[in-house]
């Protein structure tokens, strides 16, 4: 039998199927590129009839600044860290959290208004790790994240959320440029 005869066998014809994503997790921050990432995830959720979870991860080190030994009034950098500074920092963090909650509620409502079942939340930790952990816990079928456009050297030195997710996620990933 010649090879071209084998290629013409109907059972070997390429069949394409489109995966149905029931649960889409979109990992975003408040940077400008997040809007495009969110819109991409929302469009997919609408077309696929999927549930959408919007997740923002706040870096762990934001909370750690409050864990300095305040009683000594000296920071790791040798400066004075007074009680007033601690209170101001706590106030700024709280204001940032409130703004974040308003932003997430707005995005969630936008999705709901377009007929998508959506929730949102923020958590603390390392973004890549937390996105993967949440996707596993929620049993996501697809993770949508953005790419900041770091060059290879900066990704190597700084790490990359999308790079981490690509290598550790338990499901499919869509990286939006």
C-alpha positions in Angstrom: 0.0 0.0 0.0 1.4 3.4 -0.9 1.5 6.2 1.6 -0.8 8.5 -0.3 -3.5 5.8 -0.1 -3.3 5.8 3.7 -3.6 9.6 3.8 -6.9 9.4 1.9 -8.6 7.1 4.4 -11.6 9.0 5.7 -11.0 7.9 9.3 -7.7 9.8 9.3 -9.2 13.1 8.3 -8.4 15.9 10.7 -11.4 16.9 12.8 -11.3 20.1 14.8 -13.2 20.6 17.9 -13.6 23.7 20.0 -13.2 23.2 23.7 -16.1 24.3 25.8 -14.8 26.3 28.8 -17.3 26.2 31.6 -15.2 28.1 34.1 -12.9 30.9 33.1 -10.6 32.5 35.7 -9.1 35.9 34.7 -6.1 37.1 36.6 -5.7 40.8 36.4 -4.3 43.8 38.3 -5.2 47.5 38.0 -2.6 48.3 35.3 -3.8 49.6 31.9 -3.3 46.3 30.1 -5.8 44.6 32.4 -8.8 46.1 30.6 -7.9 44.2 27.4 -7.3 41.0 29.4 -10.7 41.4 31.1 -12.5 42.1 27.8 -11.0 39.1 26.2 -12.1 36.8 29.1 -15.5 38.4 29.1 -16.0 37.9 25.3 -15.0 34.2 25.7 -17.3 33.7 28.6 -20.2 35.2 26.7 -19.6 33.1 23.6 -19.0 29.9 25.6 -21.7 30.5 28.2 -19.1 30.2 30.9 -18.8 31.3 34.5 -16.2 34.0 35.1 -14.1 34.6 38.1 -12.1 37.8 38.2 -9.0 37.5 40.5 -6.6 40.1 41.7 -3.6 39.1 43.8 -2.0 41.6 46.1 1.7 41.0 46.5 2.6 39.5 49.9 5.2 42.1 50.6 2.6 44.9 50.9 1.4 43.4 54.2 4.9 42.6 55.4 5.8 46.3 55.8 3.5 46.4 58.9 5.3 43.5 60.5 8.5 45.4 61.4 9.3 45.5 65.1 7.6 48.8 65.7 8.5 48.9 69.4 12.2 49.5 68.4 11.1 52.3 66.0 13.8 51.3 63.6 13.2 49.8 60.2 15.4 47.4 58.3 16.8 50.4 56.4 17.8 52.2 59.6 15.2 54.9 59.5 12.6 55.9 62.1 9.3 54.2 61.7 6.9 56.0 64.1 3.4 55.0 65.1 2.1 57.9 63.0 3.8 56.4 59.9 2.3 53.0 60.7 -1.1 54.5 61.0 -0.7 56.4 57.8 0.5 53.3 56.0 -2.5 51.3 57.3 -4.8 54.1 56.1 -3.3 54.1 52.6 -3.5 50.4 52.4 -7.1 50.4 53.4 -7.9 53.1 50.9 -6.2 51.1 48.2 -8.2 48.0 49.1 -11.4 50.0 49.0 -10.6 51.3 45.5 -9.7 47.7 44.4 -13.0 46.4 45.8 -15.0 49.1 43.9 -13.1 48.3 40.7 -13.7 44.6 41.0 -17.4 45.1 41.7 -17.6 47.3 38.6 -16.0 44.6 36.4 -18.2 41.9 37.9 -21.4 44.0 37.3 -20.3 44.7 33.8 -20.0 40.9 33.2 -23.4 40.2 34.8 -25.0 43.0 32.7 -23.8 41.1 29.7 -25.4 37.8 30.8 -22.3 36.2 32.3 -22.4 34.6 35.7 -19.4 36.4 37.4 -17.7 36.7 40.7 -14.6 38.5 41.8 -12.1 38.5 44.7 -8.7 39.6 45.8 -6.2 37.6 47.7 -2.7 38.1 49.1 0.4 36.2 47.9 2.6 35.7 44.9 0.4 36.3 41.8 1.4 33.3 39.7 1.2 30.9 42.6 -2.2 32.2 43.8 -3.7 32.2 40.3 -2.7 28.6 39.8 -4.0 27.6 43.3 -7.3 29.4 42.8 -7.8 27.8 39.3 -7.2 24.4 40.8 -9.5 25.1 43.8 -12.3 26.5 41.6 -11.7 23.8 38.9 -11.2 26.4 36.1 -11.1 25.1 32.5 -9.2 28.2 31.3 -7.0 30.9 32.8 -6.7 34.2 31.0 -3.8 36.4 32.0 -1.9 39.3 30.4 1.7 39.7 29.4 3.6 42.8 30.3 6.1 42.5 27.5 9.2 41.9 29.5 12.2 40.9 27.5 13.8 37.5 28.3 16.5 38.9 30.6 14.0 40.8 32.8 11.7 37.8 32.9 14.6 35.7 34.0 15.6 38.2 36.7 12.2 39.4 37.8 10.1 36.4 37.1 6.8 36.7 35.2 3.2 36.0 36.4 2.2 34.7 32.9 5.4 32.6 32.7 4.7 31.0 36.0 1.1 30.3 35.2 2.1 28.8 31.8 4.4 26.3 33.6 2.3 25.5 36.6 -1.4 25.8 35.8 -3.7 22.8 36.0 -5.7 23.8 32.9 -5.5 25.7 29.6 -4.1 29.2 29.5 -4.7 32.1 27.2 -2.0 34.8 27.4 -3.3 38.2 26.1 -0.6 40.4 24.5 
